[in-house]
Structure formats: structure tokens, C-alpha cells
């Protein structure tokens, strides 16, 4: 039997039409950096009193399979995952849906065996970039079941790839932030050293019944939560703190291109929810860091085509 080696691992995914449908081979190869998906079996403790200090072994309870998956963000191949985090895609435009039932299956080749995750949904998505690095995609997953298979991993390949760099020329990469007075323009560009965009779909992770020990298909258990965290490397102006003080509604977009493919994240209506205090923590440079909540677009006519908290376009 071969050894399990990280550098020999690979992962593939395939869309599903229903929770718990019969396994079919994955058909899309997804390069990744790390994963931590693990099966947790709840123990039902036996607390009966019968004249002894020794415990009786527990019974096996519900099976829950959460985990995280991280990959470098690429202009070409994460599209299926973005669709499963947002809910819908049309010609490269990713938008939110209220009803959320996007399911896929996932297989990871760990050499000793192929780990098959059947019934996978994306609870959280995080796109984060830092100066000098590649943008990362981190996914919080909820899975129905795990099986380990001796069947060989399918022969899959990637036709095109181009990782998205955070630091680029000003024409190929920018972040813009402003109030809603006018459409975003060149004068709204701001230098950032770190940006993180987050989606929390608030999926239920413990819906269960009496006919199986695995969880039922997760549903959206509350409002979707969308946020943006930014860090300005040097505190040079009071523009952002003043917006916070006034409770100003803001808009933003993030643009990147490799010269062939383009990525754009648009955020039509935001409020600063925390941070931007420019704390003095050492003898070094002061920075500005804080978080903005992203909300349904009710007032921004500059981005009237976007009705929800965010939209991503990849062309």
C-alpha cells in the first residue's frame, strides 16, 4: 500500500442534483493547498446510575462532517465553487439567490485511498489577498458522508490556469471605495495591503431525523452575512474614520486582470461596522484596519443592476 503524501494529493468535484444521490465520478480537477474535512461522530453518554463509579461505553450518535478547503484563486477554474457559494451564475456573472440548494460531490486522492465526500455544500466563502501574494479562496464545507475507495482517481487535467495576484500595476489591479454621491471613478482608488471578502450562508449543520444518523440536507438557517475587511498600510487621511463617524453608506469594487481574463467584485451598499481607529501599537507606521458590512442595494443607483450585497464578474 502506498504512503499518503501531500504533494501527490489531488481533488476533483462534480455537480449533484440532490442530497445523497448515487455516486458518479468527479469531472473537474481543482488544485488546492490544504483541506481539513473530518468525520465527527457524536457520542451519546450513558449516565445511568447503578452503584459503580465506572462508565459504560456511550452509544454512537449523529455523524457530522464539517471542514475547510483552501486554494489559490485562479481566473479559470474556481467558477463552479463560486456558483455554489453565491447560488447562481450566468455568462460569468455570479449572483446571490434566496433559495440555496447548490450541492456537489468531492473526491480527494490521498494515495492510500480516494476519500469521497458525497453531498457537499458551501457554508462560508472567504476571498483574501495580501500585498505580494496570490489571492486565496477558503471554503467552509458541510458534507453528508465520507467513504474511502480503492478505485483509481479519474484522469483529469486543467486546460488553462492563471492565478490572481494581489499586487499588480494600477491599471491591472485596483480597489475603489467612496460614498454614493457618484459612480466609482479613478479618484476613488485606495492603496490596501490586505483585503478579505466573506460570505456566510448560515447553513444549518445539525438538522436530523429518525431514519438516518447523517444530517439532513442543510437549509439556510438565517440571514446571509456578507462583509469586507480592509487594511490600509499607512494612515494618511481621515477619510475613512470620518465616514465611520457619520455612518456614511459606501460603495466599493475590486478589479484584477492578467491581460486576458478579468475579475471584478462589486459591493453596492456598505456601512463601517468596526475598526479604523489607527491604534498606536509600536514605534512603527500607523495603519488603518476595519470591517464593513455589506447589505441589499436599496439606495445606490450607480450600481442599480445589483440588487443584493455583492456581485462577481469573471470574463
C-alpha positions in Angstrom: 0.0 0.0 0.0 1.4 3.4 -0.9 2.3 6.2 1.6 0.0 9.2 1.9 1.9 12.2 0.6 0.6 15.7 0.4 2.4 16.6 -2.8 0.8 13.6 -4.5 -2.8 14.6 -3.5 -5.4 15.9 -5.9 -9.0 16.8 -5.7 -12.0 16.7 -8.1 -15.6 17.8 -7.9 -18.9 17.2 -9.8 -22.3 18.9 -9.5 -25.1 17.0 -7.8 -28.8 17.3 -8.4 -29.9 16.1 -5.0 -28.7 15.4 -1.5 -27.5 11.8 -1.2 -27.8 10.8 -4.9 -25.8 7.8 -6.2 -22.0 8.4 -6.6 -20.8 9.4 -10.1 -17.2 10.1 -11.0 -15.9 13.6 -10.4 -15.2 15.5 -13.6 -13.4 18.8 -12.7 -9.9 18.9 -11.3 -9.3 21.6 -8.6 -5.7 22.3 -7.5 -5.7 23.1 -3.7 -3.4 24.0 -0.9 -4.9 22.3 2.1 -8.1 20.6 3.5 -9.3 19.7 6.9 -12.5 17.8 6.3 -13.2 15.2 9.0 -16.0 13.0 10.2 -17.2 13.7 13.7 -19.3 11.1 15.4 -21.3 12.4 18.4 -21.2 10.2 21.5 -24.4 9.6 23.5 -23.2 9.2 27.0 -24.7 6.6 29.3 -25.4 8.4 32.6 -27.4 5.7 34.3 -26.6 5.2 38.0 -26.1 1.6 39.0 -23.8 1.6 42.0 -20.5 1.9 40.2 -18.0 4.8 39.5 -17.0 3.2 36.2 -18.7 4.5 33.0 -20.5 2.3 30.5 -19.4 2.9 26.8 -21.6 5.5 25.0 -23.8 4.9 22.0 -23.0 6.3 18.6 -24.9 9.4 17.7 -25.2 11.7 14.7 -22.5 11.9 12.1 -21.4 15.4 11.2 -18.7 16.2 8.6 -17.5 19.8 8.5 -14.2 21.0 7.2 -12.2 23.7 5.4 -10.7 23.8 2.0 -8.1 26.3 0.7 -6.9 27.0 -2.8 -5.2 29.7 -4.7 -7.8 31.8 -6.6 -7.4 31.4 -10.3 -9.2 33.3 -13.1 -10.2 30.0 -14.8 -11.1 27.0 -12.6 -12.9 28.1 -9.3 -16.1 29.1 -11.2 -18.1 26.1 -10.1 -17.2 26.8 -6.4 -18.2 30.5 -6.7 -21.5 29.4 -8.2 -22.1 27.1 -5.2 -21.2 29.8 -2.7 -23.4 32.5 -4.4 -26.2 30.4 -5.7 -26.3 31.4 -9.4 -24.2 32.2 -12.4 -25.0 33.5 -15.9 -22.2 34.1 -18.5 -19.6 34.7 -15.9 -21.7 36.8 -13.6 -22.1 35.3 -10.1 -25.2 36.5 -8.1 -27.0 35.5 -4.8 -30.2 33.5 -4.6 -32.6 33.4 -1.6 -33.3 29.7 -2.0 -30.0 27.9 -1.5 -29.6 24.3 -2.6 -26.3 24.0 -4.5 -24.8 20.6 -3.9 -21.6 18.9 -5.3 -19.5 15.8 -4.6 -15.8 15.9 -4.0 -13.1 13.3 -4.2 -9.5 13.7 -2.8 -6.8 11.2 -3.8 -4.7 10.6 -0.6 -2.9 7.7 -2.3 -3.7 5.1 0.3 -7.3 5.5 -0.8 -9.6 8.0 -2.5 -11.7 9.9 0.0 -15.2 10.5 -1.4 -17.3 13.3 0.1 -20.9 12.9 -1.0 -23.3 15.8 -0.6 -21.2 18.9 -0.1 -22.5 22.4 0.4 -20.5 25.7 0.9 -21.4 27.3 4.2 -18.8 30.1 4.1 -16.5 31.6 1.5 -13.6 33.9 2.0 -11.6 35.6 -0.7 -8.5 37.2 0.8 -5.5 38.9 -0.7 -2.3 40.3 0.8 0.4 42.5 -0.7 2.9 40.4 -2.7 0.8 37.3 -2.5 -1.8 35.3 -4.5 -5.5 35.7 -3.7 -6.7 32.8 -1.6 -10.1 31.1 -1.6 -11.1 29.5 1.7 -14.3 27.4 1.9 -16.2 26.2 4.9 -17.9 23.0 3.9 -20.7 20.8 5.2 -20.8 17.2 3.9 -23.2 14.3 4.1 -20.9 11.3 4.1 -17.4 10.0 3.6 -16.3 6.8 2.0 -12.8 5.6 1.2 -12.5 3.9 -2.2 -9.8 1.7 -3.8 -11.0 2.9 -7.3 -8.4 4.9 -9.2 -8.8 8.7 -9.3 -10.2 9.7 -12.7 -7.8 11.1 -15.4 -8.4 14.8 -15.3 -6.4 17.8 -16.5 -6.7 21.6 -16.5 -6.7 23.4 -19.9 -5.9 26.9 -18.6 -4.7 28.4 -15.4 -3.7 31.9 -14.2 -3.5 32.7 -10.5 -4.8 36.1 -9.5 -2.0 38.3 -8.0 -2.9 40.9 -5.3 -0.1 43.3 -6.2 -0.1 44.5 -9.8 0.1 47.7 -11.9 -2.5 50.3 -11.1 -4.3 49.7 -14.4 -4.4 45.9 -13.8 -5.4 45.9 -10.1 -7.3 48.4 -8.0 -9.6 48.8 -5.0 -12.0 51.7 -5.0 -14.1 53.0 -2.1 -16.4 56.0 -1.9 -19.8 57.3 -0.8 -22.8 57.0 -3.1 -22.6 60.6 -4.5 -21.2 59.5 -7.9 -20.2 56.3 -9.7 -16.8 55.0 -8.7 -14.0 56.6 -10.6 -10.2 56.7 -10.8 -10.1 59.3 -7.9 -11.6 56.7 -5.6 -8.7 54.3 -5.8 -7.1 53.5 -2.4 -3.9 51.6 -1.6 -4.6 48.5 0.5 -2.2 45.9 1.9 -4.9 43.3 2.7 -8.5 42.7 1.6 -10.9 40.0 2.7 -14.3 39.4 1.3 -16.6 37.0 3.3 -19.9 35.2 2.7 -21.6 33.3 5.4 -24.6 31.4 4.1 -25.7 30.4 7.6 -26.4 26.8 6.7 -27.9 24.5 9.3 -25.4 21.8 10.3 -27.5 19.7 12.7 -30.9 19.1 11.0 -31.6 15.4 11.7 -34.4 12.8 11.8 -35.0 9.3 12.9 -34.3 7.5 9.6 -30.5 8.0 9.4 -27.5 9.1 11.5 -26.2 11.5 8.9 -27.6 15.0 8.9 -30.5 16.1 6.6 -29.7 18.5 3.7 -28.7 21.8 5.2 -31.0 24.8 4.7 -30.3 28.5 5.1 -30.9 28.9 8.8 -30.9 32.7 8.9 -29.9 35.9 7.0 -26.9 35.6 4.7 -24.0 37.6 6.1 -21.6 39.4 3.8 -18.6 41.5 4.9 -15.4 43.2 3.7 -12.3 43.7 5.8 -9.6 46.1 4.5 -6.2 47.2 5.8 -4.5 50.4 4.6 -0.8 50.0 5.1 -0.3 53.7 6.1 -2.6 56.1 7.9 -2.5 59.2 5.7 -6.0 60.7 5.9 -9.2 60.8 8.0 -11.5 60.0 5.1 -12.4 56.5 6.3 -12.7 57.4 10.0 -14.9 60.4 9.1 -17.2 58.0 7.1 -17.4 55.8 10.1 -18.3 58.8 12.4 -21.0 59.9 10.1 -22.5 56.5 9.4 -22.0 57.1 5.7 -23.2 54.5 3.2 -20.4 53.4 1.0 -19.8 51.5 -2.3 -16.7 49.6 -3.4 -15.3 47.5 -6.2 -12.2 45.3 -6.7 -10.7 44.8 -10.1 -7.9 42.4 -11.3 -6.8 41.3 -14.7 -3.9 39.1 -16.1 -4.3 40.8 -19.5 -6.6 38.0 -20.8 -9.1 37.3 -18.1 -10.7 39.9 -15.8 -12.2 39.7 -12.3 -14.5 42.3 -10.7 -16.2 42.2 -7.3 -18.8 44.9 -6.8 -20.3 45.9 -3.4 -23.1 48.5 -3.8 -24.1 49.3 -0.2 -21.9 49.1 2.9 -21.5 50.5 6.3 -18.4 50.5 8.5 -19.1 48.2 11.4 -15.8 48.2 13.3 -12.2 49.3 13.4 -10.4 52.2 11.6 -9.1 53.6 14.9 -5.4 53.9 13.8 -4.1 52.5 17.1 -0.6 53.3 18.2 0.9 49.9 19.0 4.6 50.5 18.5 7.2 53.0 17.3 6.4 52.0 13.7 4.0 53.1 11.0 0.3 53.5 11.8 -2.2 51.6 9.7 -5.9 51.6 9.3 -7.8 48.3 9.6 -11.5 47.7 9.9 -14.6 45.9 8.7 -17.6 46.9 6.6 -21.0 45.1 6.5 -22.4 44.6 3.0 -26.2 44.9 2.5 -29.0 44.7 0.0 -28.9 47.5 -2.5 -31.8 49.9 -1.7 -30.2 53.3 -2.4 -27.2 53.0 -4.8 -28.4 54.0 -8.3 -24.8 53.9 -9.5 -25.0 50.1 -9.2 -28.7 49.7 -9.9 -28.1 46.4 -11.8 -27.0 44.8 -8.5 -29.9 44.1 -6.1 -28.1 42.1 -3.4 -25.0 42.6 -1.3 -22.4 41.7 -4.0 -21.7 40.5 -7.5 -18.7 38.9 -9.1 -18.0 39.0 -12.8 -15.2 37.0 -14.5 -14.8 37.4 -18.2 
